[in-house]
Amino acid sequence: MVCINRPQALNTLNSEVFSELYQVFNEIGTDSEIKVVIITGAGDKAFVAGTDIIEMKSRSRLEIRGFAMAARKANEAIYNLGKPIIAAINGFALGGGLELAMVCDLRICSENAKFGQPEINLGIIPGGGGTQRLTRLVGMTKAKELLFTGDMIDAQTAVDIGLVNKVVPAGKLMDEAKALAQKLLGKGAVALRLVKTAINNGTNMDLVSALDFEAECFAMCFSTEDQKEGMDAFEEKRKPKFRGK
C-alpha cells in the first residue's frame, strides 16, 4: 500500500511528494513480489485535497512549468505501471488529488468523499492532467461543467458519471479495496499487464490502430505459461494457479 502522509495539510501534494511518488512507483515496477497496489491518503478527511498552493503561488512561469512537469512525471509513472492500481479515496480528492486518483486504474471511495477540479476559483487551470483525463473519463460536457464551475461533487454523483467504480461506507473502504486487490491477485499478472497496456495505449489511437495493437497483445498471451495454465484449468474444470509467467 502507498499512503500520502501529510494529514496536517490534508495530504496536499508538493515537490517532495511528487518526487517520492515517482521513486516509489519506479521501485514497485521492478519488484516482482508486488502484484497489485492500493494508494490512499492518511487520516479520514482527505485522499489528497489538492496541490500545495503556498508552494505554487510565488513561482515564476518557468518555475511553475517545472513543477507541473514533476507532477506529470509522477503521474505517468503511476499510470504506466504494469500492475493494477486501486485508489481508495477517503474524503477530499480535489485538484491534484483528483488528478492523482484519475491515473489509477480503479477507484473506490467512501460515502464522505468529495471530488472536484477547483483551480478555476484560483484564477488558474489544472496542470497535472485534469483537463485531459477528466474529459476522457466522464465526457466533454460533464468535464467542462466541473472545470468551468470548480464545483465539488459527492460520492454518488462521482459513481453516476463514471468517475468512480464504487462507493462504500467509510468504515469499510479499506476492506473493500483489499478485497478487490485480492480478487485481482487471483488473475494472471501478465494478462493484467497486457490488458492495461492495451487500454491505456489504445485510448490514444484511432480504432483500427487500437484493434491492431490489441491483437498483438492478445497474441503475446500465447507465449506465456499463464495462458497454458488458464486454458488447461478450464478444460479440467478447476481453478487456475497463475504464476505470472
Secondary structure, DSSP 8 states (H G I E B T S, - for coil): -EEE--GGGTT-B-HHHHHHHHHHHHHHHH-TT---EEEEESSSSEEE--B-HHHHTT--HHHHHHHHHHHHHHHHHHHT-SS-EEEEE-SEEETHHHHHHHTSSEEEEETT-EEE-GGGGGT----SSHHHHHHHHH-HHHHHHHHHH---EEHHHHHHTTS-SEEE-GGGHHHHHHHHHHHHHTS-HHHHHHHHHHHHHHTTS-HHHHHHHHHHHHHHHTTSHHHHHHHHHHHTTS-------
